[in-house]
Amino acid sequence: MPKRLLSVALVLLCAVGCVHAADPVAVPAPADPAVVQTGTGAVRGVEDPGHSFFGGIPYAAPPVGPLRFRPPEPALRWDGVRDASRPGPRCLQAPGPDPEFGTGSGEDCLSLNVWTPATPDEPKAVLVWFHGGSFINGDGGMFGARRLVERGDIVVVTLNYRLGALGFLAHPALGPPGDVGNYGLADQQAALRWVRENIAAFGGDPDRVTVAGESAGAMSVCDHLAAPGSRGLFHGAIIMSGPCQAQAALPHARRVSLDYAAAAGCGDVAAAAGCLRGARVDRLREPVFYARLGVEQLTGPVTATTALPVDPLTAAADGTTARVPVLIGTTRDEFTLFTGLRYLRTGQRIGAAGYPHALAEVFGPDAAAVAQRYPADRYREPELAYSAALTDAEFACVADRLAADLNRHQPVYAYEFADQDAPAPEPLTTLPFPVGASHSLDVRYVFDVGGAPDLTAAQRDLSRQMVDYWAAFVRTGAPATDWPRRGSGRVMTLRPDGNTVVDDYDRAHQCAFWDALG
């Protein structure tokens, strides 16, 4: 927030011929620079030398009781000044994959955090960040934005949204036909409306808002590009490693949701709405799974609905997505993360003998053709052959096709994060194979997140370059003057030893093969 400076002059009033000075004129006390007035009340954040932080600001009413499994309602007003010195509670988490085993999470969670630079000049462009976590874990408070706001001179908003069953259960009893599920997506839209109405008070420009996310957060960005209710709420989009093909269609989501409700003790369809809204929240803590990414299960947005009539890949191919500048990219070794998590869960290696079976789990009758393209003996370990195939099939070539379709109607800039030595958190360092430039390891080059060894000097240089690219895109709609549009397959490769534009991304990831496979 721009600092408010108050210069006070004490004026002594004296008539002609007076013999004494009048009393000083009363002046107001200087405004508290850490206090900002929002549409629902005042908040007091924390000021640091280069930025200010405002955390845990409600952007919607608590979605509890009768508001459970409903679109978000406007935030409640409060009196006085609300403490905004820390992020709010996380949305309900599935205990299994959550490092904190679901503790400190619950339903009253719809809040956001605002990071602002200290420079008190013109309104700043705004980045709104949707966190990842397969739509079952994560929160906005995990992502520190100090470098983005101080170096990039932008405002950053991070937020929580409903996850798992509470965010996406598509039971037919919960609403009119075609208008169930997608509560987490509606939360994100409510946060974007809050930004439009309130961000100017924090020094942000509501007419220059870029939505961004990684993994499930990037899939959310793809969904907003296609969602009618998101039109006009943002002016640019950043898609980092988005599985944008993994939405579920309503008929499938409805069947899964009926089974989920029955397992939660709400099998009577006629009484299911009241049962689900009145159930103890712990009965709804486990996710509802609709889609797969390889063998990994996902929850998430539901298509063929009012909120999301078509999936984003179809919308991009049809030319019906929001026409805003897009920055889209993947990591060189996306799927090693998921292969590593599989090993940590099971303790089992794929091995040369198990490689055909592992491919068959994912690709079915096409497994033999995939094995010919990705023979195990070409890679250091069978796990790396498996990961290369899934990286290309689920991430690289999906992003390449999406970028090509979007580029027909709007500026698109593509990248690949290719730091093969990117620091990984401790569980991944114990694997019997390297993860390289794996899924999510690029995020800490842009945001301040912990859990991995420090960057080297060359990696810190790359991090500064990426912060500059991302912030420039938010401010101007282009990451750099020497970064060409995606046309003709041109992709910026991001590496500590130097960033270069390449034109063989699609060939390196065998996208013609995957496009033909369908």
One Martini backbone bead per residue (centre of mass of N, CA, C, O) as a GRO file, in nm:
protein
  518
    1MET     BB    1   0.096   0.035   0.023
    2PRO     BB    2   0.082   0.347   0.010
    3LYS     BB    3   0.219   0.592   0.177
    4ARG     BB    4   0.118   0.811   0.424
    5LEU     BB    5   0.174   1.158   0.410
    6LEU     BB    6   0.203   1.406   0.679
    7SER     BB    7   0.198   1.759   0.673
    8VAL     BB    8   0.251   1.985   0.949
    9ALA     BB    9   0.123   2.314   1.010
   10LEU     BB   10   0.158   2.568   1.243
   11VAL     BB   11  -0.087   2.815   1.283
   12LEU     BB   12  -0.058   3.155   1.362
   13LEU     BB   13  -0.301   3.364   1.487
   14CYS     BB   14  -0.316   3.721   1.400
   15ALA     BB   15  -0.399   4.023   1.461
   16VAL     BB   16  -0.385   4.339   1.426
   17GLY     BB   17  -0.206   4.420   1.715
   18CYS     BB   18  -0.143   4.184   1.855
   19VAL     BB   19  -0.004   4.016   2.167
   20HIS     BB   20  -0.094   3.714   2.077
   21ALA     BB   21  -0.126   3.381   2.022
   22ALA     BB   22  -0.301   3.157   1.903
   23ASP     BB   23  -0.421   2.865   1.895
   24PRO     BB   24  -0.378   2.582   1.761
   25VAL     BB   25  -0.472   2.399   1.510
   26ALA     BB   26  -0.649   2.128   1.469
   27VAL     BB   27  -0.523   1.799   1.391
   28PRO     BB   28  -0.494   1.513   1.256
   29ALA     BB   29  -0.387   1.216   1.286
   30PRO     BB   30  -0.196   1.006   1.156
   31ALA     BB   31  -0.223   0.766   0.951
   32ASP     BB   32  -0.227   0.428   0.936
   33PRO     BB   33  -0.034   0.246   0.709
   34ALA     BB   34  -0.159  -0.053   0.811
   35VAL     BB   35  -0.442   0.065   0.724
   36VAL     BB   36  -0.736  -0.070   0.559
   37GLN     BB   37  -1.024  -0.007   0.365
   38THR     BB   38  -1.286  -0.206   0.314
   39GLY     BB   39  -1.609  -0.307   0.230
   40THR     BB   40  -1.620  -0.467   0.542
   41GLY     BB   41  -1.351  -0.332   0.658
   42ALA     BB   42  -1.087  -0.298   0.862
   43VAL     BB   43  -0.724  -0.343   0.823
   44ARG     BB   44  -0.426  -0.479   0.986
   45GLY     BB   45  -0.105  -0.498   0.904
   46VAL     BB   46   0.233  -0.539   0.780
   47GLU     BB   47   0.537  -0.360   0.799
   48ASP     BB   48   0.802  -0.338   0.574
   49PRO     BB   49   1.052  -0.195   0.405
   50GLY     BB   50   0.939  -0.327   0.101
   51HIS     BB   51   0.657  -0.414   0.242
   52SER     BB   52   0.319  -0.537   0.265
   53PHE     BB   53   0.089  -0.722   0.489
   54PHE     BB   54  -0.234  -0.898   0.432
   55GLY     BB   55  -0.418  -1.124   0.633
   56GLY     BB   56  -0.715  -1.301   0.649
   57ILE     BB   57  -0.926  -1.193   0.438
   58PRO     BB   58  -1.247  -1.183   0.386
   59TYR     BB   59  -1.442  -1.276   0.075
   60ALA     BB   60  -1.647  -1.457   0.241
   61ALA     BB   61  -1.860  -1.645   0.377
   62PRO     BB   62  -1.905  -1.892   0.574
   63PRO     BB   63  -1.939  -2.237   0.449
   64VAL     BB   64  -2.183  -2.311   0.661
   65GLY     BB   65  -2.419  -2.517   0.695
   66PRO     BB   66  -2.642  -2.394   0.467
   67LEU     BB   67  -2.364  -2.309   0.290
   68ARG     BB   68  -2.308  -2.576   0.222
   69PHE     BB   69  -2.290  -2.646  -0.101
   70ARG     BB   70  -2.252  -2.338  -0.192
   71PRO     BB   71  -2.229  -2.054  -0.303
   72PRO     BB   72  -2.084  -1.778  -0.226
   73GLU     BB   73  -2.110  -1.532   0.007
   74PRO     BB   74  -2.087  -1.249   0.131
   75ALA     BB   75  -1.913  -1.084   0.336
   76LEU     BB   76  -1.888  -0.994   0.654
   77ARG     BB   77  -1.916  -0.749   0.866
   78TRP     BB   78  -1.706  -0.521   1.062
   79ASP     BB   79  -1.579  -0.389   1.344
   80GLY     BB   80  -1.327  -0.207   1.332
   81VAL     BB   81  -1.002  -0.362   1.348
   82ARG     BB   82  -0.855  -0.609   1.170
   83ASP     BB   83  -0.647  -0.861   1.194
   84ALA     BB   84  -0.364  -0.886   0.929
   85SER     BB   85  -0.081  -1.059   1.016
   86ARG     BB   86  -0.215  -1.335   0.903
   87PRO     BB   87  -0.314  -1.608   0.790
   88GLY     BB   88  -0.561  -1.809   0.743
   89PRO     BB   89  -0.723  -2.077   0.750
   90ARG     BB   90  -0.746  -2.373   0.623
   91CYS     BB   91  -0.880  -2.579   0.426
   92LEU     BB   92  -0.997  -2.870   0.411
   93GLN     BB   93  -0.801  -3.162   0.466
   94ALA     BB   94  -0.641  -3.431   0.365
   95PRO     BB   95  -0.448  -3.631   0.566
   96GLY     BB   96  -0.263  -3.801   0.393
   97PRO     BB   97  -0.110  -3.569   0.196
   98ASP     BB   98  -0.078  -3.402   0.454
   99PRO     BB   99   0.182  -3.283   0.644
  100GLU     BB  100  -0.049  -3.198   0.884
  101PHE     BB  101  -0.297  -3.401   0.895
  102GLY     BB  102  -0.538  -3.167   0.890
  103THR     BB  103  -0.447  -2.957   1.065
  104GLY     BB  104  -0.574  -2.639   1.076
  105SER     BB  105  -0.855  -2.719   0.943
  106GLY     BB  106  -1.156  -2.593   0.760
  107GLU     BB  107  -1.445  -2.415   0.667
  108ASP     BB  108  -1.341  -2.137   0.780
  109CYS     BB  109  -1.145  -2.018   0.483
  110LEU     BB  110  -1.236  -1.751   0.314
  111SER     BB  111  -0.932  -1.619   0.232
  112LEU     BB  112  -0.686  -1.351   0.199
  113ASN     BB  113  -0.377  -1.217   0.057
  114VAL     BB  114  -0.175  -0.910   0.072
  115TRP     BB  115   0.082  -0.783  -0.140
  116THR     BB  116   0.285  -0.481  -0.109
  117PRO     BB  117   0.442  -0.224  -0.216
  118ALA     BB  118   0.607   0.080  -0.099
  119THR     BB  119   0.556   0.241  -0.345
  120PRO     BB  120   0.394   0.577  -0.383
  121ASP     BB  121   0.246   0.547  -0.665
  122GLU     BB  122   0.109   0.405  -0.896
  123PRO     BB  123  -0.087   0.174  -0.982
  124LYS     BB  124  -0.079  -0.175  -0.958
  125ALA     BB  125  -0.032  -0.461  -1.068
  126VAL     BB  126  -0.202  -0.791  -1.055
  127LEU     BB  127  -0.160  -1.099  -0.869
  128VAL     BB  128  -0.346  -1.407  -0.878
  129TRP     BB  129  -0.317  -1.693  -0.660
  130PHE     BB  130  -0.342  -2.044  -0.725
  131HIS     BB  131  -0.318  -2.318  -0.564
  132GLY     BB  132  -0.211  -2.625  -0.521
  133GLY     BB  133  -0.310  -2.991  -0.458
  134SER     BB  134  -0.537  -3.156  -0.624
  135PHE     BB  135  -0.788  -3.025  -0.466
  136ILE     BB  136  -0.693  -3.125  -0.141
  137ASN     BB  137  -0.453  -2.917  -0.103
  138GLY     BB  138  -0.352  -2.634   0.048
  139ASP     BB  139  -0.246  -2.275   0.044
  140GLY     BB  140  -0.185  -1.933   0.033
  141GLY     BB  141   0.027  -1.910   0.282
  142MET     BB  142   0.277  -2.066   0.136
  143PHE     BB  143   0.316  -1.788  -0.039
  144GLY     BB  144   0.572  -1.584  -0.084
  145ALA     BB  145   0.589  -1.226  -0.227
  146ARG     BB  146   0.833  -1.037  -0.187
  147ARG     BB  147   0.989  -1.043  -0.461
  148LEU     BB  148   0.758  -0.961  -0.646
  149VAL     BB  149   0.698  -0.679  -0.508
  150GLU     BB  150   0.988  -0.558  -0.493
  151ARG     BB  151   1.102  -0.630  -0.782
  152GLY     BB  152   0.820  -0.617  -0.960
  153ASP     BB  153   0.604  -0.404  -0.876
  154ILE     BB  154   0.358  -0.566  -0.737
  155VAL     BB  155   0.054  -0.712  -0.666
  156VAL     BB  156  -0.035  -0.979  -0.431
  157VAL     BB  157  -0.268  -1.261  -0.437
  158THR     BB  158  -0.373  -1.494  -0.196
  159LEU     BB  159  -0.567  -1.810  -0.157
  160ASN     BB  160  -0.857  -1.969  -0.054
  161TYR     BB  161  -1.029  -2.286  -0.128
  162ARG     BB  162  -1.233  -2.522  -0.176
  163LEU     BB  163  -1.200  -2.872  -0.114
  164GLY     BB  164  -1.284  -3.145  -0.237
  165ALA     BB  165  -1.594  -3.215  -0.148
  166LEU     BB  166  -1.662  -2.918  -0.062
  167GLY     BB  167  -1.576  -2.808  -0.362
  168PHE     BB  168  -1.699  -3.074  -0.577
  169LEU     BB  169  -1.963  -3.190  -0.518
  170ALA     BB  170  -2.216  -3.360  -0.752
  171HIS     BB  171  -2.485  -3.378  -0.617
  172PRO     BB  172  -2.819  -3.362  -0.716
  173ALA     BB  173  -2.936  -3.245  -0.430
  174LEU     BB  174  -2.763  -2.957  -0.419
  175GLY     BB  175  -2.918  -2.876  -0.696
  176PRO     BB  176  -2.965  -2.790  -0.985
  177PRO     BB  177  -2.934  -2.888  -1.284
  178GLY     BB  178  -2.596  -2.812  -1.357
  179ASP     BB  179  -2.552  -2.667  -1.037
  180VAL     BB  180  -2.308  -2.848  -0.940
  181GLY     BB  181  -2.045  -2.797  -0.794
  182ASN     BB  182  -1.780  -2.572  -0.812
  183TYR     BB  183  -1.721  -2.415  -0.537
  184GLY     BB  184  -1.420  -2.351  -0.566
  185LEU     BB  185  -1.452  -2.183  -0.824
  186ALA     BB  186  -1.647  -1.975  -0.697
  187ASP     BB  187  -1.446  -1.871  -0.493
  188GLN     BB  188  -1.247  -1.752  -0.694
  189GLN     BB  189  -1.450  -1.551  -0.813
  190ALA     BB  190  -1.499  -1.399  -0.548
  191ALA     BB  191  -1.207  -1.303  -0.521
  192LEU     BB  192  -1.205  -1.141  -0.787
  193ARG     BB  193  -1.427  -0.946  -0.699
  194TRP     BB  194  -1.277  -0.835  -0.459
  195VAL     BB  195  -1.048  -0.716  -0.620
  196ARG     BB  196  -1.212  -0.522  -0.794
  197GLU     BB  197  -1.333  -0.364  -0.524
  198ASN     BB  198  -1.040  -0.339  -0.328
  199ILE     BB  199  -0.740  -0.304  -0.449
  200ALA     BB  200  -0.709   0.009  -0.455
  201ALA     BB  201  -0.659   0.038  -0.141
  202PHE     BB  202  -0.363  -0.124  -0.199
  203GLY     BB  203  -0.255  -0.008  -0.494
  204GLY     BB  204  -0.428  -0.139  -0.709
  205ASP     BB  205  -0.525  -0.251  -1.041
  206PRO     BB  206  -0.837  -0.361  -1.159
  207ASP     BB  207  -0.734  -0.345  -1.484
  208ARG     BB  208  -0.465  -0.538  -1.381
  209VAL     BB  209  -0.532  -0.876  -1.389
  210THR     BB  210  -0.363  -1.177  -1.296
  211VAL     BB  211  -0.389  -1.513  -1.339
  212ALA     BB  212  -0.247  -1.780  -1.128
  213GLY     BB  213  -0.083  -2.114  -1.148
  214GLU     BB  214  -0.020  -2.446  -1.010
  215SER     BB  215  -0.147  -2.706  -1.131
  216ALA     BB  216  -0.441  -2.681  -0.997
  217GLY     BB  217  -0.411  -2.374  -1.037
  218ALA     BB  218  -0.378  -2.392  -1.348
  219MET     BB  219  -0.644  -2.534  -1.401
  220SER     BB  220  -0.807  -2.296  -1.299
  221VAL     BB  221  -0.720  -2.100  -1.515
  222CYS     BB  222  -0.838  -2.258  -1.748
  223ASP     BB  223  -1.130  -2.242  -1.643
  224HIS     BB  224  -1.152  -1.928  -1.654
  225LEU     BB  225  -1.119  -1.907  -1.961
  226ALA     BB  226  -1.413  -2.076  -1.992
  227ALA     BB  227  -1.578  -1.919  -1.782
  228PRO     BB  228  -1.841  -1.708  -1.776
  229GLY     BB  229  -1.805  -1.591  -1.466
  230SER     BB  230  -1.494  -1.473  -1.543
  231ARG     BB  231  -1.556  -1.248  -1.713
  232GLY     BB  232  -1.363  -0.951  -1.656
  233LEU     BB  233  -1.168  -1.042  -1.394
  234PHE     BB  234  -0.934  -1.055  -1.615
  235HIS     BB  235  -0.607  -0.982  -1.822
  236GLY     BB  236  -0.444  -1.248  -1.742
  237ALA     BB  237  -0.234  -1.560  -1.783
  238ILE     BB  238  -0.088  -1.826  -1.572
  239ILE     BB  239   0.052  -2.152  -1.671
  240MET     BB  240   0.170  -2.399  -1.437
  241SER     BB  241   0.147  -2.712  -1.483
  242GLY     BB  242  -0.135  -2.792  -1.634
  243PRO     BB  243  -0.408  -3.029  -1.606
  244CYS     BB  244  -0.640  -2.925  -1.842
  245GLN     BB  245  -0.777  -3.237  -1.894
  246ALA     BB  246  -0.900  -3.324  -1.577
  247GLN     BB  247  -1.183  -3.307  -1.600
  248ALA     BB  248  -1.526  -3.362  -1.524
  249ALA     BB  249  -1.813  -3.494  -1.609
  250LEU     BB  250  -2.120  -3.489  -1.476
  251PRO     BB  251  -2.212  -3.788  -1.494
  252HIS     BB  252  -1.963  -3.897  -1.344
  253ALA     BB  253  -1.972  -3.713  -1.092
  254ARG     BB  254  -2.249  -3.807  -0.998
  255ARG     BB  255  -2.185  -4.105  -0.944
  256VAL     BB  256  -1.957  -4.056  -0.741
  257SER     BB  257  -2.127  -3.883  -0.542
  258LEU     BB  258  -2.330  -4.096  -0.461
  259ASP     BB  259  -2.122  -4.288  -0.338
  260TYR     BB  260  -2.004  -4.093  -0.134
  261ALA     BB  261  -2.263  -4.036   0.026
  262ALA     BB  262  -2.317  -4.325   0.113
  263ALA     BB  263  -2.044  -4.355   0.273
  264ALA     BB  264  -2.144  -4.096   0.463
  265GLY     BB  265  -2.467  -4.165   0.523
  266CYS     BB  266  -2.620  -4.037   0.232
  267GLY     BB  267  -2.812  -4.242   0.038
  268ASP     BB  268  -3.064  -4.071   0.044
  269VAL     BB  269  -3.155  -3.866  -0.198
  270ALA     BB  270  -3.391  -3.701  -0.070
  271ALA     BB  271  -3.192  -3.646   0.206
  272ALA     BB  272  -2.897  -3.554   0.124
  273ALA     BB  273  -2.871  -3.250   0.165
  274GLY     BB  274  -2.918  -3.243   0.472
  275CYS     BB  275  -2.708  -3.452   0.545
  276LEU     BB  276  -2.454  -3.312   0.427
  277ARG     BB  277  -2.497  -3.032   0.582
  278GLY     BB  278  -2.513  -3.192   0.880
  279ALA     BB  279  -2.251  -3.314   0.882
  280ARG     BB  280  -1.973  -3.399   0.994
  281VAL     BB  281  -1.681  -3.288   0.867
  282ASP     BB  282  -1.511  -3.555   0.893
  283ARG     BB  283  -1.697  -3.712   0.682
  284LEU     BB  284  -1.565  -3.491   0.444
  285ARG     BB  285  -1.245  -3.512   0.423
  286GLU     BB  286  -1.249  -3.692   0.204
  287PRO     BB  287  -1.219  -3.721  -0.113
  288VAL     BB  288  -1.336  -3.671  -0.441
  289PHE     BB  289  -1.293  -3.880  -0.726
  290TYR     BB  290  -1.274  -3.823  -1.094
  291ALA     BB  291  -0.968  -3.828  -1.184
  292ARG     BB  292  -0.666  -3.878  -1.389
  293LEU     BB  293  -0.295  -3.890  -1.346
  294GLY     BB  294  -0.243  -4.155  -1.447
  295VAL     BB  295  -0.257  -4.294  -1.117
  296GLU     BB  296  -0.359  -4.030  -1.023
  297GLN     BB  297  -0.588  -3.869  -0.821
  298LEU     BB  298  -0.872  -3.646  -0.879
  299THR     BB  299  -1.023  -3.365  -0.834
  300GLY     BB  300  -1.267  -3.112  -0.931
  301PRO     BB  301  -1.388  -2.981  -1.190
  302VAL     BB  302  -1.709  -2.950  -1.366
  303THR     BB  303  -1.858  -3.032  -1.652
  304ALA     BB  304  -2.158  -2.963  -1.792
  305THR     BB  305  -2.211  -2.678  -1.661
  306THR     BB  306  -2.282  -2.366  -1.575
  307ALA     BB  307  -1.985  -2.289  -1.491
  308LEU     BB  308  -1.874  -2.538  -1.709
  309PRO     BB  309  -1.969  -2.624  -2.010
  310VAL     BB  310  -1.662  -2.648  -2.100
  311ASP     BB  311  -1.367  -2.739  -2.160
  312PRO     BB  312  -1.068  -2.573  -2.218
  313LEU     BB  313  -0.974  -2.728  -2.471
  314THR     BB  314  -1.232  -2.684  -2.632
  315ALA     BB  315  -1.242  -2.376  -2.613
  316ALA     BB  316  -0.970  -2.329  -2.755
  317ALA     BB  317  -1.041  -2.474  -3.023
  318ASP     BB  318  -1.307  -2.279  -3.061
  319GLY     BB  319  -1.241  -1.976  -2.956
  320THR     BB  320  -1.394  -1.925  -2.638
  321THR     BB  321  -1.194  -1.787  -2.483
  322ALA     BB  322  -1.038  -1.571  -2.316
  323ARG     BB  323  -0.877  -1.270  -2.452
  324VAL     BB  324  -0.568  -1.312  -2.324
  325PRO     BB  325  -0.277  -1.311  -2.207
  326VAL     BB  326  -0.028  -1.588  -2.217
  327LEU     BB  327   0.150  -1.790  -1.976
  328ILE     BB  328   0.316  -2.103  -2.062
  329GLY     BB  329   0.419  -2.411  -1.877
  330THR     BB  330   0.685  -2.643  -1.802
  331THR     BB  331   0.857  -2.919  -1.700
  332ARG     BB  332   1.090  -3.147  -1.799
  333ASP     BB  333   1.006  -3.357  -1.529
  334GLU     BB  334   0.717  -3.383  -1.410
  335PHE     BB  335   0.661  -3.709  -1.329
  336THR     BB  336   0.872  -3.774  -1.106
  337LEU     BB  337   0.703  -3.703  -0.864
  338PHE     BB  338   0.483  -3.930  -0.894
  339THR     BB  339   0.678  -4.164  -0.904
  340GLY     BB  340   0.799  -4.105  -0.625
  341LEU     BB  341   0.535  -4.127  -0.460
  342ARG     BB  342   0.483  -4.418  -0.531
  343TYR     BB  343   0.737  -4.531  -0.398
  344LEU     BB  344   0.681  -4.416  -0.109
  345ARG     BB  345   0.418  -4.583  -0.071
  346THR     BB  346   0.531  -4.889  -0.167
  347GLY     BB  347   0.853  -4.959  -0.224
  348GLN     BB  348   0.836  -4.999  -0.541
  349ARG     BB  349   0.973  -5.095  -0.822
  350ILE     BB  350   0.944  -5.124  -1.154
  351GLY     BB  351   1.129  -5.221  -1.357
  352ALA     BB  352   1.176  -5.396  -1.641
  353ALA     BB  353   0.946  -5.608  -1.597
  354GLY     BB  354   0.724  -5.377  -1.499
  355TYR     BB  355   0.693  -5.169  -1.730
  356PRO     BB  356   0.454  -5.274  -1.905
  357HIS     BB  357   0.249  -5.266  -1.671
  358ALA     BB  358   0.267  -4.965  -1.603
  359LEU     BB  359   0.168  -4.873  -1.884
  360ALA     BB  360  -0.105  -5.030  -1.884
  361GLU     BB  361  -0.241  -4.872  -1.652
  362VAL     BB  362  -0.257  -4.611  -1.843
  363PHE     BB  363  -0.268  -4.710  -2.176
  364GLY     BB  364  -0.328  -4.991  -2.232
  365PRO     BB  365  -0.335  -5.079  -2.565
  366ASP     BB  366  -0.088  -4.850  -2.600
  367ALA     BB  367   0.168  -4.954  -2.448
  368ALA     BB  368   0.347  -5.071  -2.675
  369ALA     BB  369   0.386  -4.804  -2.829
  370VAL     BB  370   0.517  -4.655  -2.594
  371ALA     BB  371   0.759  -4.850  -2.551
  372GLN     BB  372   0.886  -4.787  -2.828
  373ARG     BB  373   0.929  -4.476  -2.767
  374TYR     BB  374   1.006  -4.572  -2.442
  375PRO     BB  375   1.261  -4.733  -2.379
  376ALA     BB  376   1.414  -4.844  -2.099
  377ASP     BB  377   1.722  -4.863  -2.219
  378ARG     BB  378   1.739  -4.534  -2.262
  379TYR     BB  379   1.743  -4.527  -1.951
  380ARG     BB  380   1.860  -4.530  -1.637
  381GLU     BB  381   1.555  -4.586  -1.555
  382PRO     BB  382   1.237  -4.697  -1.570
  383GLU     BB  383   1.116  -4.450  -1.422
  384LEU     BB  384   1.216  -4.247  -1.645
  385ALA     BB  385   1.055  -4.359  -1.879
  386TYR     BB  386   0.779  -4.330  -1.750
  387SER     BB  387   0.801  -4.025  -1.693
  388ALA     BB  388   0.840  -3.930  -1.984
  389ALA     BB  389   0.570  -4.028  -2.095
  390LEU     BB  390   0.389  -3.867  -1.888
  391THR     BB  391   0.494  -3.590  -1.942
  392ASP     BB  392   0.408  -3.577  -2.242
  393ALA     BB  393   0.105  -3.669  -2.220
  394GLU     BB  394   0.005  -3.473  -1.960
  395PHE     BB  395   0.178  -3.196  -2.031
  396ALA     BB  396   0.349  -3.100  -2.277
  397CYS     BB  397   0.134  -3.160  -2.512
  398VAL     BB  398  -0.101  -3.014  -2.388
  399ALA     BB  399   0.035  -2.735  -2.375
  400ASP     BB  400   0.102  -2.715  -2.677
  401ARG     BB  401  -0.189  -2.729  -2.781
  402LEU     BB  402  -0.303  -2.494  -2.616
  403ALA     BB  403  -0.111  -2.276  -2.721
  404ALA     BB  404  -0.187  -2.299  -3.020
  405ASP     BB  405  -0.488  -2.227  -2.987
  406LEU     BB  406  -0.458  -1.954  -2.840
  407ASN     BB  407  -0.262  -1.812  -3.057
  408ARG     BB  408  -0.496  -1.741  -3.265
  409HIS     BB  409  -0.622  -1.494  -3.048
  410GLN     BB  410  -0.353  -1.456  -2.866
  411PRO     BB  411  -0.105  -1.395  -2.664
  412VAL     BB  412   0.173  -1.635  -2.647
  413TYR     BB  413   0.390  -1.768  -2.387
  414ALA     BB  414   0.657  -2.003  -2.375
  415TYR     BB  415   0.784  -2.265  -2.147
  416GLU     BB  416   1.083  -2.433  -1.995
  417PHE     BB  417   1.178  -2.595  -1.711
  418ALA     BB  418   1.549  -2.704  -1.698
  419ASP     BB  419   1.649  -2.772  -1.401
  420GLN     BB  420   1.815  -3.062  -1.313
  421ASP     BB  421   1.909  -2.923  -1.008
  422ALA     BB  422   1.666  -2.881  -0.856
  423PRO     BB  423   1.559  -2.841  -0.556
  424ALA     BB  424   1.452  -3.088  -0.324
  425PRO     BB  425   1.278  -3.234  -0.110
  426GLU     BB  426   1.359  -3.485   0.101
  427PRO     BB  427   1.194  -3.730  -0.005
  428LEU     BB  428   1.322  -3.707  -0.301
  429THR     BB  429   1.631  -3.761  -0.210
  430THR     BB  430   1.565  -4.088  -0.148
  431LEU     BB  431   1.565  -4.178  -0.421
  432PRO     BB  432   1.672  -4.416  -0.684
  433PHE     BB  433   1.613  -4.145  -0.849
  434PRO     BB  434   1.602  -3.876  -1.037
  435VAL     BB  435   1.398  -3.571  -1.084
  436GLY     BB  436   1.490  -3.303  -1.162
  437ALA     BB  437   1.254  -3.110  -1.341
  438SER     BB  438   1.004  -3.108  -1.152
  439HIS     BB  439   0.716  -3.090  -1.023
  440SER     BB  440   0.712  -2.763  -0.857
  441LEU     BB  441   1.026  -2.664  -0.854
  442ASP     BB  442   0.968  -2.368  -0.982
  443VAL     BB  443   0.815  -2.203  -0.764
  444ARG     BB  444   1.070  -2.105  -0.584
  445TYR     BB  445   1.167  -1.901  -0.817
  446VAL     BB  446   0.910  -1.700  -0.742
  447PHE     BB  447   0.861  -1.801  -0.459
  448ASP     BB  448   0.840  -1.818  -0.102
  449VAL     BB  449   0.958  -2.139  -0.025
  450GLY     BB  450   1.000  -2.428   0.140
  451GLY     BB  451   1.172  -2.759   0.178
  452ALA     BB  452   1.462  -2.683   0.052
  453PRO     BB  453   1.740  -2.625  -0.062
  454ASP     BB  454   1.941  -2.403  -0.156
  455LEU     BB  455   2.038  -2.199  -0.386
  456THR     BB  456   2.241  -2.124  -0.614
  457ALA     BB  457   2.381  -1.873  -0.777
  458ALA     BB  458   2.262  -1.952  -1.056
  459GLN     BB  459   1.971  -1.997  -0.947
  460ARG     BB  460   1.930  -1.709  -0.844
  461ASP     BB  461   1.946  -1.582  -1.120
  462LEU     BB  462   1.703  -1.732  -1.236
  463SER     BB  463   1.501  -1.631  -1.032
  464ARG     BB  464   1.524  -1.332  -1.105
  465GLN     BB  465   1.436  -1.370  -1.398
  466MET     BB  466   1.155  -1.491  -1.338
  467VAL     BB  467   1.046  -1.257  -1.179
  468ASP     BB  468   1.072  -1.057  -1.411
  469TYR     BB  469   0.892  -1.203  -1.612
  470TRP     BB  470   0.631  -1.225  -1.446
  471ALA     BB  471   0.601  -0.921  -1.380
  472ALA     BB  472   0.599  -0.816  -1.671
  473PHE     BB  473   0.345  -0.966  -1.752
  474VAL     BB  474   0.158  -0.829  -1.549
  475ARG     BB  475   0.215  -0.533  -1.650
  476THR     BB  476   0.216  -0.593  -2.002
  477GLY     BB  477   0.177  -0.904  -2.140
  478ALA     BB  478   0.502  -0.945  -2.131
  479PRO     BB  479   0.809  -1.087  -2.031
  480ALA     BB  480   0.982  -0.993  -2.296
  481THR     BB  481   1.137  -0.860  -2.573
  482ASP     BB  482   1.306  -1.154  -2.629
  483TRP     BB  483   1.016  -1.298  -2.619
  484PRO     BB  484   0.848  -1.489  -2.812
  485ARG     BB  485   0.600  -1.600  -2.948
  486ARG     BB  486   0.473  -1.925  -2.994
  487GLY     BB  487   0.505  -1.932  -3.273
  488SER     BB  488   0.646  -2.208  -3.421
  489GLY     BB  489   0.725  -2.338  -3.130
  490ARG     BB  490   0.831  -2.120  -2.942
  491VAL     BB  491   1.058  -2.169  -2.659
  492MET     BB  492   1.151  -2.100  -2.334
  493THR     BB  493   1.450  -2.191  -2.179
  494LEU     BB  494   1.508  -2.256  -1.832
  495ARG     BB  495   1.843  -2.187  -1.710
  496PRO     BB  496   2.134  -2.139  -1.531
  497ASP     BB  497   2.317  -2.135  -1.817
  498GLY     BB  498   2.076  -2.023  -1.989
  499ASN     BB  499   1.848  -1.865  -2.189
  500THR     BB  500   1.647  -2.018  -2.455
  501VAL     BB  501   1.531  -2.039  -2.779
  502VAL     BB  502   1.312  -2.288  -2.905
  503ASP     BB  503   1.181  -2.526  -3.185
  504ASP     BB  504   1.170  -2.850  -3.038
  505TYR     BB  505   0.958  -2.926  -2.824
  506ASP     BB  506   0.764  -3.120  -2.977
  507ARG     BB  507   0.988  -3.324  -3.053
  508ALA     BB  508   1.110  -3.386  -2.771
  509HIS     BB  509   0.794  -3.483  -2.681
  510GLN     BB  510   0.634  -3.634  -2.907
  511CYS     BB  511   0.354  -3.495  -3.008
  512ALA     BB  512   0.266  -3.645  -3.262
  513PHE     BB  513   0.216  -3.912  -3.122
  514TRP     BB  514   0.004  -3.812  -2.910
  515ASP     BB  515  -0.197  -3.691  -3.111
  516ALA     BB  516  -0.251  -3.963  -3.261
  517LEU     BB  517  -0.346  -4.124  -3.006
  518GLY     BB  518  -0.556  -3.924  -2.830
   0.00000   0.00000   0.00000
